[in-house]
Amino acid sequence: MTAIDQYLATNAQRFEDDLCELLRIASISADPAYRDQMHRAADWVARRLGSLGLSVEKVETSGHPIVFAESPRQPGKPTALVYGHYDVQPVVPLDLWVSPPFEPTRRDGNLYARGATDDKGQVLTHVFGAEAWLKAEGKLPVNLKFVIEGEEEVGSSGLEQFLADHADRLACDCVVISDGSQFGPGRPAITYGLRGIACFELLLTGAAHDLHSGTFGGSVTNPLNTLARMLAALVDDRGRICVPGFYDDVVPLSRREREQLAALPFDEKNYFAQVGVTGAVGEEGYTTLERRWARPTCDLNGIWGGYQGTGAKTVLPAQAGAKFSFRLVPDQRPENVGKALEAMLRRMCPPGITMKLVSQHGSPAVLVPLDSPYVQAAARAVEHAFGRAPVFTREGGSIPIVLAFHERLNADALLIGWGQDDDNTHSPNEKFSLADFHRGIRASANLWEELSRIPAKR
């Protein structure tokens, strides 16, 4: 057993105790009533990093603090930046929690508490992985920087400004992020792609007020009828998005990627059962995993207009609206999608209707090359810790800060989550497997050694 392994084994219980200490802090970023708890959590993280001999700064923002730390500079060594967050989601509904959300409780090999997997438990694996090197070997094999924020659950506005103002301080060769899940129990994964997003709200206005459908129907344009036609025109019967030019910039899935996704042990029937459906439709020519992770989509998120009460009320509504979003893939840009969408809808807008399209927010997709030396280093580290090679997956969701890191720092992102899909992230009874917690610490310690073998960019 190496000195690193011995240190991890000796301190395993303390690592759990330290995690429980952080989990007891109710750092809910969305609720101003918890502002003091947010500072408590930031101070806890800062003290922990400072105890390792790292230089630490608690950076005040317009919202909640950022904790920035870095190890003493070693010229010629590559630099890894660890990103994570200490803020958590609200805990309502409380009555669905089996144990109190801020009183960590061990059950069936799991640790239950708000923030256990999202993201306190996962980010601490990298803190403890660094600690093992510093305490057992006296120094790290790489340069390490930590950026632990308190606004991930509310938009990361403070971090985006910090990144814009201090990109030189955050300069690194790769960014390490553990804030996600494995492919399944005992199946570690490395996520190499994230879809982007473009969100819109469409508002159609007709008459000055609701009208009697008998008296005015057929002579005045109905905003709800118009809305239904517009929304139906967005996607055809084959699941293809009909916005002109939408697919012009789409990077097709490579043969290698399709083969890797097809080789994953994915049970489609079980997947449908988990979400409570008997089947699904989507873009023709693509599998469920391909459509879920690596193809663009259009989804209606909400529709409103007209009478919604009990019984009938025969009116032509004065207004109708909808919220919808597109998930994007490389190399699509939200602004290009927005321009083409607005032109299409305006061509469809009939006389008697005033149309307003609001672009709410957007972010391009991120794709890390599978042959990246950082991805390969992470794969070796994960295999050493988990006892099997990780699979490579994409993620259908969007994490805008990952793109910001990529564009501003010119650094590949390593998305290596230790959680599971059933960890109840953002829900009551959030949990984190203690076995995966310790495997994550071991993988992190191995990662620093693997990365040290890659020549530094700077």
TORLO-745608 format. One record per residue (C-alpha): residue number from 1; chain; x, y, z. Coordinates in steps of 0.001 Angstrom, whole numbers, plus 500000, padded with zeros to 6 digits. Layout:
[NUM "A" [X Y Z]],
...
END
This chain:
[1 "A" [500000 500000 500000]],
[2 "A" [501382 503389 499011]],
[3 "A" [501653 506280 501442]],
[4 "A" [498671 507903 499679]],
[5 "A" [496514 504790 500027]],
[6 "A" [497517 504424 503665]],
[7 "A" [496573 508031 504394]],
[8 "A" [493182 507605 502715]],
[9 "A" [492438 504445 504676]],
[10 "A" [493519 505949 507999]],
[11 "A" [491451 509104 507518]],
[12 "A" [488346 507614 505895]],
[13 "A" [486110 508128 508939]],
[14 "A" [487322 511688 509458]],
[15 "A" [486547 512488 505828]],
[16 "A" [482952 511421 506450]],
[17 "A" [482789 513416 509672]],
[18 "A" [484093 516527 507922]],
[19 "A" [481506 516134 505188]],
[20 "A" [478758 515840 507802]],
[21 "A" [479999 519036 509437]],
[22 "A" [479641 520945 506171]],
[23 "A" [476268 519354 505431]],
[24 "A" [474872 520675 508713]],
[25 "A" [475232 524228 507388]],
[26 "A" [471969 525235 505698]],
[27 "A" [473540 527097 502767]],
[28 "A" [470392 527723 500687]],
[29 "A" [471419 530385 498186]],
[30 "A" [467919 531147 496849]],
[31 "A" [466537 532340 500211]],
[32 "A" [467861 535619 501687]],
[33 "A" [466985 534315 505156]],
[34 "A" [469970 531969 504904]],
[35 "A" [472578 534614 504105]],
[36 "A" [474447 534045 507384]],
[37 "A" [474518 530311 506680]],
[38 "A" [475994 531022 503248]],
[39 "A" [478873 532894 504852]],
[40 "A" [479314 530101 507391]],
[41 "A" [479665 527583 504584]],
[42 "A" [482104 529777 502654]],
[43 "A" [484188 530255 505804]],
[44 "A" [484184 526502 506453]],
[45 "A" [485476 525768 502941]],
[46 "A" [488092 528524 503219]],
[47 "A" [489379 527193 506557]],
[48 "A" [489568 523656 505228]],
[49 "A" [491582 524711 502158]],
[50 "A" [493762 527003 504243]],
[51 "A" [494598 524147 506632]],
[52 "A" [496299 522398 503703]],
[53 "A" [498754 525239 503229]],
[54 "A" [496995 526708 500199]],
[55 "A" [496654 530460 499827]],
[56 "A" [492961 531267 500233]],
[57 "A" [490799 534275 499448]],
[58 "A" [487119 534726 500230]],
[59 "A" [485929 536872 497341]],
[60 "A" [482838 538985 497981]],
[61 "A" [480442 539338 495052]],
[62 "A" [477114 541040 494436]],
[63 "A" [475595 537830 495775]],
[64 "A" [477300 535102 497800]],
[65 "A" [481074 534718 498304]],
[66 "A" [483474 532735 496142]],
[67 "A" [486286 530808 497793]],
[68 "A" [489448 530892 495677]],
[69 "A" [492521 528901 496696]],
[70 "A" [495741 527812 495037]],
[71 "A" [498771 525734 495881]],
[72 "A" [502318 527134 495795]],
[73 "A" [503392 527510 492179]],
[74 "A" [505609 524753 490761]],
[75 "A" [507112 525894 487431]],
[76 "A" [506836 523368 484637]],
[77 "A" [503957 521470 486252]],
[78 "A" [500483 521446 484687]],
[79 "A" [497696 523317 486470]],
[80 "A" [494270 521899 487285]],
[81 "A" [491362 524087 488383]],
[82 "A" [488725 522401 490554]],
[83 "A" [485262 523949 490331]],
[84 "A" [482373 523239 492697]],
[85 "A" [479719 524918 494811]],
[86 "A" [478779 525005 498472]],
[87 "A" [475236 526313 498004]],
[88 "A" [472251 523964 497988]],
[89 "A" [468638 523834 496875]],
[90 "A" [465692 524641 499176]],
[91 "A" [464385 521660 501147]],
[92 "A" [460598 521929 500719]],
[93 "A" [458454 519878 501012]],
[94 "A" [459856 519061 504440]],
[95 "A" [457234 516429 505239]],
[96 "A" [458682 514130 502555]],
[97 "A" [462097 513917 504213]],
[98 "A" [462657 510710 506185]],
[99 "A" [465357 512420 508262]],
[100 "A" [466012 516175 508733]],
[101 "A" [467679 517646 505606]],
[102 "A" [470481 519320 507536]],
[103 "A" [471146 516483 509955]],
[104 "A" [473264 514011 507950]],
[105 "A" [472001 510456 508468]],
[106 "A" [473576 507171 507373]],
[107 "A" [471186 504563 505941]],
[108 "A" [471896 501532 503768]],
[109 "A" [475405 502685 502893]],
[110 "A" [474266 506171 501920]],
[111 "A" [474552 509568 503566]],
[112 "A" [471259 511473 503464]],
[113 "A" [471262 515286 503625]],
[114 "A" [470642 518288 501412]],
[115 "A" [473848 518902 499462]],
[116 "A" [475230 515384 500004]],
[117 "A" [475682 514739 496281]],
[118 "A" [474951 518258 494940]],
[119 "A" [477639 519346 495484]],
[120 "A" [479289 519301 498907]],
[121 "A" [480139 515606 498960]],
[122 "A" [481500 515579 495435]],
[123 "A" [483606 518730 495668]],
[124 "A" [485146 517584 498962]],
[125 "A" [486500 514467 497243]],
[126 "A" [488967 516745 495466]],
[127 "A" [489842 518637 498627]],
[128 "A" [490619 515355 500389]],
[129 "A" [492456 514007 497339]],
[130 "A" [494758 517019 497512]],
[131 "A" [495087 516657 501281]],
[132 "A" [496335 513082 500894]],
[133 "A" [499211 514230 498704]],
[134 "A" [500154 517178 500890]],
[135 "A" [500078 515193 504133]],
[136 "A" [501524 511902 502887]],
[137 "A" [504037 513152 500298]],
[138 "A" [504629 516736 501369]],
[139 "A" [503660 518306 498050]],
[140 "A" [501265 518003 495123]],
[141 "A" [502405 516555 491782]],
[142 "A" [500543 519375 489952]],
[143 "A" [499551 522978 490523]],
[144 "A" [496047 523120 491941]],
[145 "A" [493483 525912 492056]],
[146 "A" [490039 525748 493649]],
[147 "A" [487032 527919 492792]],
[148 "A" [484125 527041 495081]],
[149 "A" [481123 529319 494590]],
[150 "A" [477878 529951 496426]],
[151 "A" [475520 530764 493542]],
[152 "A" [475463 527714 491286]],
[153 "A" [471840 527032 492195]],
[154 "A" [470814 530626 491361]],
[155 "A" [472715 531388 488169]],
[156 "A" [476421 531925 489019]],
[157 "A" [476334 535646 488228]],
[158 "A" [479082 536420 490716]],
[159 "A" [481345 533730 489305]],
[160 "A" [480811 534873 485741]],
[161 "A" [481960 538365 486705]],
[162 "A" [484906 536971 488689]],
[163 "A" [485925 534893 485687]],
[164 "A" [485666 537896 483375]],
[165 "A" [487741 540080 485705]],
[166 "A" [490370 537529 486779]],
[167 "A" [490877 535070 483935]],
[168 "A" [494637 535436 484423]],
[169 "A" [494406 534244 488033]],
[170 "A" [492301 531262 486986]],
[171 "A" [494575 530239 484097]],
[172 "A" [494884 526452 483946]],
[173 "A" [495391 523458 481681]],
[174 "A" [492117 521732 482570]],
[175 "A" [489034 522259 484718]],
[176 "A" [487864 519410 486977]],
[177 "A" [484146 519323 487814]],
[178 "A" [482387 516664 489865]],
[179 "A" [478730 517652 490061]],
[180 "A" [476950 514852 488275]],
[181 "A" [476357 511126 488081]],
[182 "A" [477894 507879 486977]],
[183 "A" [476237 505905 484193]],
[184 "A" [474866 503508 486802]],
[185 "A" [475819 501676 489999]],
[186 "A" [479392 500510 489649]],
[187 "A" [479620 502090 486179]],
[188 "A" [481763 505227 486413]],
[189 "A" [481497 507686 483558]],
[190 "A" [483271 510670 482071]],
[191 "A" [480991 513210 480403]],
[192 "A" [482635 514729 477338]],
[193 "A" [479736 516756 475954]],
[194 "A" [476977 519056 477186]],
[195 "A" [474103 520332 475095]],
[196 "A" [473516 524058 474859]],
[197 "A" [470193 525823 475264]],
[198 "A" [468080 528619 473821]],
[199 "A" [464912 529628 475700]],
[200 "A" [462089 531796 474364]],
[201 "A" [458711 533227 475327]],
[202 "A" [456159 533971 472615]],
[203 "A" [453311 536412 473313]],
[204 "A" [450442 536960 470848]],
[205 "A" [447910 539761 471322]],
[206 "A" [444669 540121 469399]],
[207 "A" [441677 542250 470360]],
[208 "A" [441799 544814 473155]],
[209 "A" [439832 542433 475416]],
[210 "A" [438235 538978 475362]],
[211 "A" [435382 538712 472839]],
[212 "A" [432210 536592 472589]],
[213 "A" [433058 533673 470290]],
[214 "A" [429562 533593 468811]],
[215 "A" [429386 537284 468033]],
[216 "A" [432964 537739 466836]],
[217 "A" [434208 534232 465968]],
[218 "A" [435324 533956 462359]],
[219 "A" [435643 537710 461914]],
[220 "A" [438475 538396 464388]],
[221 "A" [441762 536468 464460]],
[222 "A" [442016 534228 467513]],
[223 "A" [445444 534417 469261]],
[224 "A" [445099 530866 470626]],
[225 "A" [444375 529419 467180]],
[226 "A" [447360 531296 465818]],
[227 "A" [449577 530114 468679]],
[228 "A" [448586 526487 468067]],
[229 "A" [449524 526755 464368]],
[230 "A" [452850 528425 465133]],
[231 "A" [453877 525891 467763]],
[232 "A" [452775 522922 465657]],
[233 "A" [454966 524214 462805]],
[234 "A" [458158 524020 464889]],
[235 "A" [458564 520222 464622]],
[236 "A" [457410 517865 461846]],
[237 "A" [456030 514338 462077]],
[238 "A" [459531 512837 461826]],
[239 "A" [460774 514770 464840]],
[240 "A" [462783 517223 462739]],
[241 "A" [462856 520880 463797]],
[242 "A" [461486 523090 461021]],
[243 "A" [463154 526426 461795]],
[244 "A" [464944 527336 458537]],
[245 "A" [468673 526687 458713]],
[246 "A" [468387 525039 462137]],
[247 "A" [470602 522081 461213]],
[248 "A" [473131 524031 459140]],
[249 "A" [475716 524185 461939]],
[250 "A" [474987 520843 463620]],
[251 "A" [478097 518672 463965]],
[252 "A" [476936 515124 463163]],
[253 "A" [477649 512265 465513]],
[254 "A" [480774 510406 464476]],
[255 "A" [480727 506684 463800]],
[256 "A" [482948 506166 466845]],
[257 "A" [480522 508044 469108]],
[258 "A" [477499 506158 467820]],
[259 "A" [479258 502842 468364]],
[260 "A" [480256 503808 471904]],
[261 "A" [476737 504904 472794]],
[262 "A" [475272 501740 471280]],
[263 "A" [477651 499628 473370]],
[264 "A" [476424 501086 476667]],
[265 "A" [474285 498733 478781]],
[266 "A" [471175 500870 478386]],
[267 "A" [467793 499291 479139]],
[268 "A" [465250 501367 477219]],
[269 "A" [462204 499672 478758]],
[270 "A" [463542 500266 482252]],
[271 "A" [464328 503884 481375]],
[272 "A" [460742 504465 480227]],
[273 "A" [459421 502709 483334]],
[274 "A" [461512 504960 485593]],
[275 "A" [459925 508095 484149]],
[276 "A" [456446 506568 484045]],
[277 "A" [455772 506173 480323]],
[278 "A" [455253 503148 478076]],
[279 "A" [457220 504508 475123]],
[280 "A" [458276 507666 473321]],
[281 "A" [458751 509276 469921]],
[282 "A" [461574 511494 468738]],
[283 "A" [463787 512348 465804]],
[284 "A" [463740 509487 463316]],
[285 "A" [467006 507659 462695]],
[286 "A" [468432 508097 466195]],
[287 "A" [468386 505979 469331]],
[288 "A" [466955 507091 472656]],
[289 "A" [470409 507837 474084]],
[290 "A" [471454 509751 470961]],
[291 "A" [468295 511863 471090]],
[292 "A" [468689 512363 474835]],
[293 "A" [472335 513431 474826]],
[294 "A" [473594 514399 471412]],
[295 "A" [470830 515636 469117]],
[296 "A" [469081 519034 469174]],
[297 "A" [465513 519252 470451]],
[298 "A" [462550 521594 470697]],
[299 "A" [460234 521313 473696]],
[300 "A" [457214 523331 474781]],
[301 "A" [457579 524212 478458]],
[302 "A" [454262 525965 479049]],
[303 "A" [451208 527307 477199]],
[304 "A" [448583 529763 478417]],
[305 "A" [445620 531768 477185]],
[306 "A" [441842 531907 477372]],
[307 "A" [439489 530478 479967]],
[308 "A" [440847 527814 482341]],
[309 "A" [438052 527619 484911]],
[310 "A" [435281 525093 485523]],
[311 "A" [432768 524568 482752]],
[312 "A" [432598 526409 479435]],
[313 "A" [433189 530068 478644]],
[314 "A" [432968 530765 474919]],
[315 "A" [435458 533557 474366]],
[316 "A" [438084 534629 471878]],
[317 "A" [440997 535369 474247]],
[318 "A" [442753 538682 473869]],
[319 "A" [446148 537110 474500]],
[320 "A" [447928 533762 474297]],
[321 "A" [451491 532774 475062]],
[322 "A" [453978 529961 475318]],
[323 "A" [457423 529251 476714]],
[324 "A" [459652 526831 474829]],
[325 "A" [463273 525829 474604]],
[326 "A" [465735 524310 472164]],
[327 "A" [468590 522089 473321]],
[328 "A" [471552 522722 471040]],
[329 "A" [474567 520690 469953]],
[330 "A" [477963 521749 468598]],
[331 "A" [478303 524148 466651]],
[332 "A" [474885 525768 466987]],
[333 "A" [474648 529294 468394]],
[334 "A" [471601 530512 470372]],
[335 "A" [471609 533897 468661]],
[336 "A" [471447 532315 465192]],
[337 "A" [468564 530099 466242]],
[338 "A" [466747 533130 467675]],
[339 "A" [467062 535164 464478]],
[340 "A" [465828 532345 462255]],
[341 "A" [462993 531526 464658]],
[342 "A" [461717 535093 464807]],
[343 "A" [461790 535435 461020]],
[344 "A" [459812 532208 460650]],
[345 "A" [457163 533147 463203]],
[346 "A" [456720 536659 461825]],
[347 "A" [456063 535211 458375]],
[348 "A" [453341 533077 459970]],
[349 "A" [451791 535884 462012]],
[350 "A" [448377 536803 460451]],
[351 "A" [446632 540193 460350]],
[352 "A" [444978 541133 463627]],
[353 "A" [447760 539643 465791]],
[354 "A" [450664 541473 467409]],
[355 "A" [453611 539182 468075]],
[356 "A" [456388 539542 470635]],
[357 "A" [459226 536989 470906]],
[358 "A" [461478 537282 473963]],
[359 "A" [464837 535516 474095]],
[360 "A" [465224 534581 477744]],
[361 "A" [468675 533001 477924]],
[362 "A" [470983 530799 475924]],
[363 "A" [474311 529020 475902]],
[364 "A" [476159 527002 473227]],
[365 "A" [477055 523340 473640]],
[366 "A" [480423 522088 474904]],
[367 "A" [482309 519115 473479]],
[368 "A" [485676 517860 474725]],
[369 "A" [487582 515651 472227]],
[370 "A" [487657 512031 473319]],
[371 "A" [491354 511881 472493]],
[372 "A" [492152 514795 474837]],
[373 "A" [495127 513803 477035]],
[374 "A" [493220 515154 480048]],
[375 "A" [490244 512897 479316]],
[376 "A" [492567 509922 478978]],
[377 "A" [494342 510814 482235]],
[378 "A" [490981 511022 484015]],
[379 "A" [489974 507643 482568]],
[380 "A" [493085 505994 484016]],
[381 "A" [492536 507619 487425]],
[382 "A" [488884 506566 487560]],
[383 "A" [489646 502994 486513]],
[384 "A" [492289 502703 489243]],
[385 "A" [489834 503843 491917]],
[386 "A" [486644 502115 490767]],
[387 "A" [488153 498898 489457]],
[388 "A" [486721 499274 485966]],
[389 "A" [487197 501633 483056]],
[390 "A" [484715 504492 482796]],
[391 "A" [482280 504787 479939]],
[392 "A" [482120 507998 477938]],
[393 "A" [478797 509801 477867]],
[394 "A" [477243 513069 476864]],
[395 "A" [474743 515009 478971]],
[396 "A" [471493 516392 477635]],
[397 "A" [471419 519263 480103]],
[398 "A" [473306 522542 479956]],
[399 "A" [475886 523978 482369]],
[400 "A" [476677 527470 481039]],
[401 "A" [479642 528040 483381]],
[402 "A" [481451 525107 481731]],
[403 "A" [481337 526942 478413]],
[404 "A" [482594 530108 480122]],
[405 "A" [485589 528202 481495]],
[406 "A" [486268 526688 478089]],
[407 "A" [486081 529955 476183]],
[408 "A" [487820 532271 478646]],
[409 "A" [490515 529892 479888]],
[410 "A" [490958 527768 476751]],
[411 "A" [490911 524706 478976]],
[412 "A" [489268 521313 478569]],
[413 "A" [486653 520419 481172]],
[414 "A" [486742 517032 482911]],
[415 "A" [483194 516190 484027]],
[416 "A" [483618 513216 486350]],
[417 "A" [480649 512806 488666]],
[418 "A" [480531 510296 491505]],
[419 "A" [476767 510409 492105]],
[420 "A" [473909 508197 490907]],
[421 "A" [470749 509033 488949]],
[422 "A" [468622 508126 491983]],
[423 "A" [470433 510438 494424]],
[424 "A" [467320 512667 494599]],
[425 "A" [469205 515769 493563]],
[426 "A" [466972 518843 494174]],
[427 "A" [464390 516540 495816]],
[428 "A" [463609 515311 499339]],
[429 "A" [465910 512594 500730]],
[430 "A" [468976 513590 498747]],
[431 "A" [471737 511048 499267]],
[432 "A" [475306 510126 498365]],
[433 "A" [476806 506641 498422]],
[434 "A" [479583 506550 501010]],
[435 "A" [481411 503912 498981]],
[436 "A" [481366 506232 495960]],
[437 "A" [482444 509133 498163]],
[438 "A" [485611 507237 499098]],
[439 "A" [486167 505975 495547]],
[440 "A" [485877 509578 494389]],
[441 "A" [488577 510670 496852]],
[442 "A" [490869 507897 495615]],
[443 "A" [490164 508779 491981]],
[444 "A" [490937 512425 492706]],
[445 "A" [494269 511571 494349]],
[446 "A" [495127 509403 491338]],
[447 "A" [494062 512136 488932]],
[448 "A" [496657 514585 490210]],
[449 "A" [499396 512049 489515]],
[450 "A" [498049 511192 486068]],
[451 "A" [497779 514859 485097]],
[452 "A" [501351 515503 486232]],
[453 "A" [502572 513369 483301]],
[454 "A" [501067 515760 480742]],
[455 "A" [503306 518663 479657]],
[456 "A" [502101 522035 480931]],
[457 "A" [500670 524450 478382]],
[458 "A" [502078 527440 480190]],
END
